[in-house]
Amino acid sequence: MWRASDSSRCTRSTIRAAESGVPLVAVHPARLRLPHNDGFLLSKVFHMPPISRRSSLAALSALALTPLSGLAQGWPARPIHIIVAYPAGGVSDAVARALGDKLTTQLGTPVIIENRGGASGSIGMDAVAKAAPDGYTLGFSAISPLSLNPHVSKLPYDPLLDIAPVVSVMYSPVLLLATPASTSRDFRDLIAAAKTHPGAVRWATSGQASLGHVMLAQIEQTAKVQITHIPYKGGSQQMGDALSGQFEVLSINAGAAVLQYIKAGKLRALAVGAPQRLESLPEVPTLAELGYPRANLSSQFGIFAPAHIPPALLERLNRQINQALALPDLRSKLLATDNVPTGGTAEEFARAIAREYDDIGRVIKSGHIRAE
């Protein structure tokens, strides 16, 4: 049964969603507490006019008493589709297919991968949000369509009410690399060059209002330097221009090809956005170590479902994916490309998204970052 403290308050949108039976993502855990098996953790507050405690409790009680669908007992009875929010051929696509193969074996039913890239992951996540909440359509994406995109774009879905995080799958470190055009030996040299020659250092990212752009803005604010942002729309052109020295620095997700260029001396790793140093590059410090904790971002990826999915089915999906992520061969495949497997509960994943939503929102506002 749902339980709210005497001091808790719920928003009007929360109650409307509760009355419709939606597992919510709209209230801070401190405001509303849920037992472990009562569905999706409420993890974010919308600042809207309060309503009465009596109305709050009545609506939440109605949601708690809503019968769970029998879907979880008979699931899966047909193929499962995982929508990858990025084009085929990239790291996210490869990971989704490897995970899909493991789930096919575990569940005894085909898991089909569909690529729906575009709009920085928002197109794929919109398809997930509008799918039937029956466990047969899931999404694989970075969390940025929920934590970053809402701050810079008008989205066709509500990132906090229309999509339910199921489980974190991995984090992909973001490397800060010096190209042949740079003489910086390390990150401190880079900052020194930016202070000496404002605007002369050019930093390439995967696009305007991308995670790399947010990292750059945070570094500029903290170090009080001016760096020229070079946004790209495709990774292949960005890497080609990096190798030919068209700019001094680029931020890019770790991967096998990137590591080869570093080992060959064509690019120099100055820093990494990650919770800890990479085993493949133990000499490269994290941005947190260098004094830039708010810029120490990595791309976290996970599995998502439509928000109306029954809690019992969401929990079963979470268990199955955690089981797959614990398999040694899948873990080794991820670690070989510097992508670190994570796993965990849906509640933990929701809290991570909520934290990044708040953190990135502050940087975007203070840095005046806008989408193209």
C-alpha positions as CSV (number, residue, x, y, z in Angstrom):
1,M,0.0,0.0,0.0
2,W,1.2,3.5,-0.8
3,R,2.1,5.7,2.2
4,A,2.6,9.4,2.4
5,S,3.9,11.3,5.4
6,D,1.7,13.9,7.2
7,S,3.9,16.6,5.7
8,S,3.9,15.3,2.2
9,R,2.2,17.2,-0.7
10,C,1.4,15.9,-4.2
11,T,1.0,17.9,-7.3
12,R,-2.1,18.0,-9.5
13,S,-0.3,16.2,-12.3
14,T,0.7,13.5,-9.9
15,I,-2.8,12.9,-8.8
16,R,-4.1,12.9,-12.3
17,A,-1.5,10.3,-13.3
18,A,-2.3,8.2,-10.2
19,E,-6.0,8.2,-10.9
20,S,-5.2,6.8,-14.4
21,G,-3.0,4.0,-13.0
22,V,0.3,5.4,-14.3
23,P,3.5,4.3,-12.4
24,L,4.9,7.7,-11.7
25,V,8.3,9.5,-11.9
26,A,7.1,12.8,-10.6
27,V,7.6,13.1,-6.8
28,H,10.8,13.3,-4.8
29,P,11.4,10.1,-2.7
30,A,11.5,12.3,0.4
31,R,8.0,13.5,-0.3
32,L,6.4,10.1,-1.0
33,R,7.6,6.7,0.1
34,L,6.8,3.5,-1.6
35,P,7.4,-0.1,-0.5
36,H,9.7,-2.0,-2.8
37,N,7.0,-3.9,-4.6
38,D,4.6,-1.0,-5.2
39,G,5.9,-0.1,-8.6
40,F,8.1,2.5,-10.0
41,L,9.9,4.9,-7.6
42,L,8.6,8.5,-7.7
43,S,11.7,10.5,-8.1
44,K,11.1,14.1,-9.3
45,V,9.1,17.1,-8.1
46,F,7.2,19.4,-10.4
47,H,6.6,22.7,-8.7
48,M,2.8,23.1,-9.2
49,P,0.0,24.4,-6.9
50,P,-0.5,22.0,-3.9
51,I,-3.8,20.1,-3.4
52,S,-5.3,18.8,-0.2
53,R,-3.8,15.9,1.7
54,R,-7.1,14.1,1.7
55,S,-7.3,14.2,-2.1
56,S,-3.7,13.1,-2.4
57,L,-4.3,10.0,-0.2
58,A,-7.6,9.2,-1.9
59,A,-6.0,9.1,-5.3
60,L,-2.9,7.3,-4.2
61,S,-5.0,4.7,-2.4
62,A,-7.0,4.1,-5.6
63,L,-3.8,3.5,-7.5
64,A,-2.6,1.1,-4.8
65,L,-5.8,-0.9,-5.1
66,T,-5.8,-1.1,-8.9
67,P,-5.5,-4.8,-9.8
68,L,-2.3,-5.7,-11.5
69,S,-2.5,-7.0,-15.0
70,G,-2.0,-10.7,-15.6
71,L,0.6,-9.8,-18.2
72,A,3.5,-10.7,-16.0
73,Q,2.3,-14.3,-15.5
74,G,1.9,-15.1,-19.2
75,W,4.8,-12.9,-20.4
76,P,6.5,-13.4,-22.8
77,A,4.1,-15.1,-25.3
78,R,5.5,-13.4,-28.4
79,P,8.6,-11.6,-29.6
80,I,9.9,-8.6,-27.7
81,H,11.1,-5.5,-29.5
82,I,13.9,-3.3,-28.2
83,I,14.0,0.1,-29.8
84,V,17.5,1.5,-29.9
85,A,17.4,5.3,-30.0
86,Y,20.4,5.5,-32.2
87,P,21.5,4.4,-35.7
88,A,22.7,0.9,-36.4
89,G,26.5,0.2,-36.3
90,G,27.4,2.2,-33.1
91,V,28.4,1.0,-29.7
92,S,24.8,1.3,-28.3
93,D,23.5,-0.8,-31.2
94,A,26.1,-3.5,-30.6
95,V,25.4,-3.6,-26.9
96,A,21.6,-3.8,-27.4
97,R,22.1,-6.7,-29.8
98,A,24.4,-8.6,-27.4
99,L,21.9,-8.1,-24.6
100,G,19.0,-9.1,-26.8
101,D,20.8,-12.4,-27.6
102,K,21.1,-13.2,-23.9
103,L,17.5,-12.3,-23.2
104,T,16.4,-14.5,-26.1
105,T,18.1,-17.4,-24.5
106,Q,16.8,-16.7,-21.0
107,L,13.2,-16.0,-22.0
108,G,12.8,-18.5,-24.8
109,T,11.4,-16.0,-27.1
110,P,13.0,-13.8,-29.9
111,V,14.2,-10.3,-28.9
112,I,14.2,-8.1,-32.0
113,I,16.3,-5.0,-32.2
114,E,14.9,-1.9,-34.1
115,N,17.0,1.2,-34.7
116,R,15.1,4.5,-34.6
117,G,17.8,7.2,-34.4
118,G,17.4,10.9,-34.6
119,A,16.9,14.0,-32.5
120,S,19.6,12.9,-30.0
121,G,17.6,9.9,-29.0
122,S,14.2,11.6,-28.6
123,I,12.6,9.9,-31.7
124,G,13.3,6.4,-30.3
125,M,12.2,7.3,-26.8
126,D,9.0,8.8,-28.2
127,A,8.2,5.5,-29.8
128,V,8.7,3.8,-26.4
129,A,6.5,6.3,-24.6
130,K,3.6,5.7,-27.1
131,A,3.9,1.9,-27.1
132,A,1.5,-0.5,-25.4
133,P,2.7,-1.0,-21.8
134,D,2.7,-4.8,-22.1
135,G,6.4,-5.6,-21.9
136,Y,6.7,-6.3,-25.6
137,T,8.2,-2.9,-26.6
138,L,11.2,-1.6,-24.7
139,G,13.8,1.0,-25.4
140,F,17.6,1.1,-25.1
141,S,19.1,4.6,-24.9
142,A,21.3,6.9,-23.0
143,I,19.5,8.8,-20.2
144,S,20.1,12.1,-22.0
145,P,16.6,12.0,-23.7
146,L,15.2,12.2,-20.2
147,S,17.9,14.3,-18.4
148,L,19.3,16.6,-21.0
149,N,17.0,17.0,-24.0
150,P,14.0,18.4,-21.9
151,H,16.1,21.4,-21.0
152,V,16.9,22.4,-24.6
153,S,14.1,21.0,-26.8
154,K,10.3,20.7,-26.8
155,L,9.7,17.0,-26.7
156,P,6.7,15.0,-27.9
157,Y,6.6,13.0,-24.7
158,D,6.8,13.9,-21.0
159,P,10.2,12.5,-19.9
160,L,9.1,12.2,-16.3
161,L,5.6,10.7,-16.7
162,D,5.6,8.8,-20.0
163,I,8.6,6.6,-19.6
164,A,9.6,4.1,-16.9
165,P,13.3,3.3,-16.4
166,V,13.7,-0.4,-16.0
167,V,17.4,-0.9,-15.3
168,S,20.8,0.8,-15.9
169,V,22.8,-1.3,-18.4
170,M,26.2,0.5,-18.6
171,Y,28.0,3.7,-18.5
172,S,30.2,4.8,-21.4
173,P,33.1,7.0,-20.3
174,V,33.6,10.3,-22.2
175,L,37.3,10.9,-23.2
176,L,38.8,14.3,-23.6
177,L,41.4,13.9,-26.4
178,A,44.1,16.2,-27.8
179,T,44.6,16.1,-31.5
180,P,47.8,16.7,-33.6
181,A,46.9,20.5,-33.6
182,S,47.3,20.7,-29.8
183,T,50.6,21.0,-27.9
184,S,49.0,20.4,-24.5
185,R,50.7,17.5,-22.7
186,D,47.9,17.2,-20.1
187,F,44.7,18.8,-19.1
188,R,46.4,21.5,-17.0
189,D,48.3,22.5,-20.1
190,L,45.1,22.8,-22.0
191,I,43.5,25.1,-19.4
192,A,46.7,27.2,-19.3
193,A,46.5,27.6,-23.1
194,A,42.9,28.6,-23.0
195,K,43.7,31.2,-20.3
196,T,46.6,32.6,-22.3
197,H,44.8,32.7,-25.6
198,P,41.0,33.1,-25.0
199,G,39.0,31.4,-27.8
200,A,42.0,29.9,-29.5
201,V,41.4,26.4,-28.2
202,R,38.8,24.7,-30.3
203,W,36.8,21.8,-28.7
204,A,34.7,19.5,-30.9
205,T,31.7,17.7,-29.6
206,S,29.0,15.4,-31.1
207,G,26.6,18.4,-31.4
208,Q,25.0,21.5,-30.0
209,A,23.5,20.9,-26.5
210,S,25.2,17.4,-26.4
211,L,26.7,15.9,-23.2
212,G,30.1,17.0,-24.5
213,H,28.8,20.6,-24.9
214,V,27.5,20.5,-21.3
215,M,30.9,19.3,-20.0
216,L,32.7,22.0,-22.0
217,A,30.4,24.7,-20.5
218,Q,31.0,23.4,-17.0
219,I,34.8,23.5,-17.5
220,E,34.6,27.0,-18.9
221,Q,32.6,28.2,-15.9
222,T,34.8,26.5,-13.3
223,A,38.2,27.5,-14.9
224,K,36.9,30.9,-16.1
225,V,38.3,30.4,-19.6
226,Q,36.9,30.8,-23.1
227,I,37.0,27.8,-25.4
228,T,35.5,27.7,-28.9
229,H,32.8,25.1,-29.3
230,I,32.8,23.1,-32.6
231,P,29.6,21.0,-32.8
232,Y,29.4,18.1,-35.2
233,K,26.4,16.1,-36.4
234,G,28.2,12.8,-37.0
235,G,30.9,10.9,-35.3
236,S,32.8,9.7,-38.4
237,Q,33.5,13.3,-39.7
238,Q,34.4,14.4,-36.2
239,M,37.0,11.7,-35.8
240,G,38.4,12.3,-39.4
241,D,38.8,15.9,-38.6
242,A,40.4,15.2,-35.3
243,L,43.1,12.9,-36.8
244,S,43.9,15.6,-39.4
245,G,44.2,18.3,-36.7
246,Q,41.2,20.5,-37.6
247,F,40.8,21.5,-33.9
248,E,42.7,21.0,-30.7
249,V,40.4,18.9,-28.5
250,L,37.5,16.6,-28.8
251,S,35.2,14.8,-26.4
252,I,34.0,11.4,-27.5
253,N,32.7,8.2,-25.9
254,A,35.3,5.5,-25.3
255,G,35.4,2.6,-27.7
256,A,37.7,0.1,-29.3
257,A,38.6,2.4,-32.3
258,V,39.2,5.4,-30.1
259,L,41.5,3.3,-27.9
260,Q,43.5,2.2,-31.0
261,Y,44.1,5.8,-32.0
262,I,45.3,6.6,-28.5
263,K,47.7,3.6,-28.3
264,A,49.0,4.5,-31.8
265,G,49.9,8.0,-30.6
266,K,47.5,9.7,-33.0
267,L,45.4,11.2,-30.2
268,R,46.4,12.0,-26.6
269,A,44.0,11.3,-23.7
270,L,44.0,14.3,-21.4
271,A,41.1,13.3,-19.1
272,V,38.0,11.1,-18.8
273,G,34.5,11.6,-17.6
274,A,33.8,8.5,-15.5
275,P,33.3,7.5,-11.9
276,Q,36.8,6.1,-11.9
277,R,39.9,5.7,-14.1
278,L,39.7,3.3,-17.0
279,E,41.6,0.0,-16.7
280,S,42.7,0.5,-20.3
281,L,44.1,4.0,-19.6
282,P,45.1,3.9,-15.9
283,E,47.3,7.0,-16.3
284,V,44.5,9.2,-17.4
285,P,42.8,11.1,-14.6
286,T,39.0,11.7,-14.2
287,L,37.7,15.2,-14.5
288,A,36.7,14.9,-10.8
289,E,40.3,14.2,-9.8
290,L,41.4,17.3,-11.8
291,G,39.0,19.5,-9.8
292,Y,35.9,19.5,-12.2
293,P,33.4,17.2,-10.5
294,R,30.4,18.7,-12.2
295,A,32.0,18.2,-15.6
296,N,32.8,14.6,-14.7
297,L,30.0,13.1,-16.8
298,S,29.6,9.8,-18.6
299,S,26.9,8.5,-20.9
300,Q,24.7,6.2,-18.8
301,F,22.6,3.7,-20.9
302,G,19.7,1.6,-19.9
303,I,16.4,-0.2,-20.7
304,F,13.2,1.8,-20.6
305,A,9.5,0.9,-20.8
306,P,6.2,2.7,-21.3
307,A,5.2,4.3,-18.0
308,H,1.9,2.3,-17.7
309,I,3.7,-1.1,-17.5
310,P,2.5,-3.2,-14.5
311,P,4.9,-3.1,-11.6
312,A,5.2,-6.9,-11.5
313,L,6.2,-7.0,-15.1
314,L,8.7,-4.1,-14.6
315,E,10.3,-6.1,-11.8
316,R,10.5,-9.2,-13.8
317,L,12.2,-7.3,-16.7
318,N,14.6,-5.8,-14.2
319,R,15.5,-9.3,-12.8
320,Q,16.0,-10.8,-16.3
321,I,18.3,-8.0,-17.5
322,N,20.3,-8.0,-14.3
323,Q,20.8,-11.7,-14.8
324,A,22.0,-11.2,-18.3
325,L,24.4,-8.4,-17.2
326,A,26.0,-10.8,-14.7
327,L,27.1,-13.2,-17.4
328,P,30.9,-13.2,-17.8
329,D,31.0,-13.2,-21.6
330,L,28.6,-10.2,-21.8
331,R,30.5,-8.3,-19.1
332,S,33.8,-9.0,-20.9
333,K,32.4,-7.8,-24.2
334,L,31.4,-4.5,-22.6
335,L,34.6,-4.0,-20.7
336,A,36.7,-4.7,-23.8
337,T,35.3,-1.5,-25.3
338,D,35.7,0.5,-22.0
339,N,31.9,0.4,-21.4
340,V,31.2,-0.6,-17.8
341,P,28.2,-2.8,-17.0
342,T,26.1,-1.6,-14.2
343,G,22.7,-3.2,-13.4
344,G,20.7,-2.5,-10.2
345,T,17.1,-1.7,-9.3
346,A,14.7,0.5,-11.2
347,E,14.6,2.8,-8.2
348,E,18.4,3.3,-8.3
349,F,18.2,4.0,-12.0
350,A,15.4,6.5,-11.5
351,R,17.3,8.4,-8.8
352,A,20.4,8.6,-11.1
353,I,18.3,10.1,-13.9
354,A,16.7,12.6,-11.5
355,R,20.1,13.7,-10.2
356,E,21.5,14.2,-13.7
357,Y,18.3,16.0,-14.8
358,D,18.9,18.6,-12.0
359,D,22.7,18.8,-12.4
360,I,22.6,19.3,-16.2
361,G,19.7,21.7,-15.9
362,R,21.8,24.0,-13.8
363,V,24.7,23.9,-16.2
364,I,22.5,24.5,-19.2
365,K,20.9,27.5,-17.6
366,S,24.1,29.1,-16.3
367,G,25.9,28.4,-19.6
368,H,23.0,29.7,-21.8
369,I,23.1,26.5,-23.9
370,R,20.5,26.2,-26.6
371,A,19.7,23.5,-29.1
372,E,20.2,24.3,-32.8
